[in-house]
Amino acid sequence: MAARKSTWEKITWTWQPASEREAGDSIVRNFLLHWFPAKVARESLSWGYSFWLGTVSAVLFLILTITGGVLMFLYVPSVERAYLSVKDLEFTVSFGWFLRGLHRIGAHLMVAFVFVHMVRVFLTGAYKNGTATQQNRPLNWVIGVVLLLATLLLSFTGYLLPWDQLAYWAITVGTNIASAAPVVGEAMRFILLGGNTIEQGTLIRFYVLHCFFLPLLVLALFSYHMWRVRKDGGLACVDKQALDQKREKVVPSKSKTYSLLGIASGASVHVETSLVDEVQHTVPSSPTLTRRLALVTMVTLALSSVLTLLFHAPLEAAANPAVTPNPAKAPWYFLWLQELVTITTFTVGGYTINGALIGGIIIPGLLVAAAIAWPYFDKSSVRSVGVWFAPERRKQNLIFLLVVAGILLFTIIGTYLRGPYWNWYWPWQSWPVMPRKF
């Protein structure tokens, strides 16, 4: 006779099932666990393949949502009161400085981790379809590119909200670069700012975009992104593992649920990607996957908290359109664009080439277009899918890494080597004392 469970065990049994049967039942019965498959491949749980970068990005988005929701109770999106409400957060509200700092660090980390996650996906060729049917990983890669752009916009729109000098002039630089787009540039800047200058209309637009539309967009795209990962049979490393095994005719199990259309045509994603020896290569999602997720969540939260304590969120003087800081720099993730604008601005025969158009619009636009189109022109074999630095993708990886290295190099130059008037200064050189404007 089975031992009776306590009330606590009745509530939590799905997270710590006592048998394989309970592990399978837990996925069906638990609303949150219904997100996962009943079993997951051991290979996809390894720390060294994906580094869990996508999960870390999702956890950071969760941290941003929670901290941002609390900040909305304390922040006033008004030109007259925005800066003062942030000062209240820093010096009056209990642990307000930590809340603001955690939100700011989380935003920076999310930009970095989403970018590195995309680098990992490219270098492992995980944007390509494997051998299973009904996969559409190229589409999921495109969704990932859009997610990266949405993450950048999310962080960029939040940059203005403190309404201090750093925020005001960073947005000035960013929107000036956007205005260089041919035909639609000025109109786009006007719509974004709500006028020709950065004032109340701009603040309220950035606030609504930052707190409502962009988070909804990211949440919708992320949900679809994860759904596609499930439909594509999991991480790409599983395709490689299945390919390495001796293929056998897998008879659909009566205890499992398959796509009706897939079974009817004899080709279900689940059937075709089933490993020959599931007992050896798979484990129940609950509790194996859920424990890994809990660990990644705790480590991400701990890392963000430590960085918040080490690097206090800056707050400069209140925004003043009459006093221009020198140099005026864009947010760090757009500094490579600012540097690109600089080096593509030159004079030929007395005519100055507009670097904002070339370096700020055309080159990054081509990079985004190339990223979206790349999976559809990549003709490497399925043997390279889910493999780090696959030999037959050596040239592609080299080109991609050169672009990444260029972005990182320009970001470092813009951060540490550009001083007043955007002139070059070595780290050991002091900047000239600029005259103060009274």
Secondary structure, 3 states (H helix, E strand, C coil): CCCCCCHHHHHHHHHCCCCHHHHHHHHHHCCCHHHCCCEEECHHHCHHHHCCHHHHHHHHHHHHHHHHHHHHHHCCCCCCCHHHHHHHHHHCCCCHHHHHHHHHHHHHHHHHHHHHHHHHHHHCCCCCCCCCCCCCHHHHHHHHHHHHHHHHHHHHHHHCCCCEHHHHHHHHHHHHHHCCCCCCHHHHHHHHHCCCCCCHHHHHHHHHHHHHHHHHHHHHHHHHHHHHHHHCCCCHHHHHHHHHCCCCCCCCCCCCCCCHHHHHHCCCHHHHHCCCCHHHHEEEHHHHHHHHHHHHHHHHHHHHHHHHHHCCCCCCCECCCCCCCCCCCCCHHHHHHHHHHHHCCEEECCEEECHHHHHHHHHHHHHHHHHHHHHHHCCCCHHHCCCCCCHHHHHHHHHHHHHHHHHHHHHHHHHHCECHHHCECCCCCCCCCCCCCC
